[in-house]
Amino acid sequence: MPLLQDYWLLEGCWMRIEVLRLGHRFARDKRISTHLGLVSRAFGAEKLVMDVHDPHVEGSILQIVSEWGGSFSVNSTIDWRRYIRDFDGDSIHLTMYGININKAPESVLSGDRDKLVVLGGKKVPSEVYQLADYNIAIGNQPHSEVAALAVYLDRLYKGVELDKEFSGRKRVIPQERGKEVEG
Ligand SMILES: C[S@@+](CC[C@H](N)C(=O)[O-])C[C@H]1O[C@@H](n2cnc3c(N)ncnc32)[C@H](O)[C@@H]1O
C-alpha cells in the first residue's frame, strides 16, 4: 500500500485516520492512553485526540515519535461532541454493545472516507452512541480499548499497515534471534 505522508491508499482511495480517546482518568489511565497513542501510530493512524490534556501521555508518545519517526501528533479537545459532529468522514465508535465487525456495513472497512475511531475508558456518555455514524463491536465481549483499536485498524488496512516505513532515527533490523537497532 503506497503512503503519501499520512494518507494511505486503500482500495484506490486516500484515507486519513484519527483516534478520539474519551474518559481518560489522570490517576489510572496514563499507561493505557499512551498505549492507545502508540498503537494508533504503529497501525496507521495520524493523530490521537484526547478529551483532556495530559502532558505526561502526550510527552511519552511524542518521545517515541521523535526517536522512531513519522508525523504522528497528539491533541486535546474539550468539546469532543463537536469534534465528532464536525469530523469530515465516518465516525466509528468501538464498543462491545455495537454491531459485530464481522457483520458491519461495508463502509466501516472501506477506504473511501476518512475515519474517526472513538474509544472509551470509563463508561462513555450515551450520546456517543447517537453521535457516531457507526457503533461497532470487536466481538461482543468486554475487553480493552487497545485491543479493539488494533483489531479494527488491522481489519481496515487488511494487514498492510504493518509494512509502514516511519523513516525515524531509530530502526529495527529484524532478526530471527536477538535484537538489532540502528540509530
Ligand atoms: C474498559 S472498556 C469498557 C467496556 C464497557 N463496558 C463498554 O462500554 O464497552 C473501555 C473501552 O474499550 C473498548 N472496548 C472494550 N471491549 C470492546 C469490544 N468488545 N468491542 C469494541 N470495543 C471494545 C470500548 O471503546 C470501551 O469504551
The ligand as an SDF file (V2000), in Angstrom:
LIG
                    3D

 27 29  0  0  0  0  0  0  0  0999 V2000
  -12.7450   -0.9840   29.7070 C   0  0  0  0  0  0  0  0  0  0  0  0
  -13.6640   -0.9490   28.2320 S   0  0  0  0  0  0  0  0  0  0  0  0
  -15.2340   -0.5260   28.7880 C   0  0  0  0  0  0  0  0  0  0  0  0
  -16.1950   -1.6040   28.4570 C   0  0  0  0  0  0  0  0  0  0  0  0
  -17.6130   -1.0460   28.5370 C   0  0  0  0  0  0  0  0  0  0  0  0
  -18.4550   -1.9860   29.2020 N   0  0  0  0  0  0  0  0  0  0  0  0
  -18.1280   -0.5910   27.1690 C   0  0  0  0  0  0  0  0  0  0  0  0
  -18.8490    0.4090   27.1560 O   0  0  0  0  0  0  0  0  0  0  0  0
  -17.7580   -1.1410   26.0900 O   0  0  0  0  0  0  0  0  0  0  0  0
  -13.0980    0.5700   27.5360 C   0  0  0  0  0  0  0  0  0  0  0  0
  -13.3140    0.6980   26.0410 C   0  0  0  0  0  0  0  0  0  0  0  0
  -12.7970   -0.4280   25.3620 O   0  0  0  0  0  0  0  0  0  0  0  0
  -13.4720   -0.5800   24.1280 C   0  0  0  0  0  0  0  0  0  0  0  0
  -13.9690   -1.9540   24.0650 N   0  0  0  0  0  0  0  0  0  0  0  0
  -13.9580   -2.8810   25.0420 C   0  0  0  0  0  0  0  0  0  0  0  0
  -14.4680   -4.0390   24.6100 N   0  0  0  0  0  0  0  0  0  0  0  0
  -14.7940   -3.8510   23.3120 C   0  0  0  0  0  0  0  0  0  0  0  0
  -15.3550   -4.6700   22.3090 C   0  0  0  0  0  0  0  0  0  0  0  0
  -15.7000   -5.9380   22.5350 N   0  0  0  0  0  0  0  0  0  0  0  0
  -15.5420   -4.1380   21.0680 N   0  0  0  0  0  0  0  0  0  0  0  0
  -15.2010   -2.8620   20.8120 C   0  0  0  0  0  0  0  0  0  0  0  0
  -14.6740   -2.0370   21.7200 N   0  0  0  0  0  0  0  0  0  0  0  0
  -14.4700   -2.5260   22.9480 C   0  0  0  0  0  0  0  0  0  0  0  0
  -14.5890    0.4660   24.0980 C   0  0  0  0  0  0  0  0  0  0  0  0
  -14.1910    1.5680   23.3140 O   0  0  0  0  0  0  0  0  0  0  0  0
  -14.7370    0.8230   25.5640 C   0  0  0  0  0  0  0  0  0  0  0  0
  -15.2590    2.1170   25.7340 O   0  0  0  0  0  0  0  0  0  0  0  0
  1  2  1  0
  2  3  1  0
  2 10  1  0
  3  4  1  0
  4  5  1  0
  5  6  1  0
  5  7  1  0
  7  8  2  0
  7  9  1  0
 10 11  1  0
 11 12  1  0
 11 26  1  0
 12 13  1  0
 13 14  1  0
 13 24  1  0
 14 15  1  0
 14 23  1  0
 15 16  2  0
 16 17  1  0
 17 18  1  0
 17 23  2  0
 18 19  1  0
 18 20  2  0
 20 21  1  0
 21 22  2  0
 22 23  1  0
 24 25  1  0
 24 26  1  0
 26 27  1  0
M  CHG  2   2   1   9  -1
M  END
$$$$
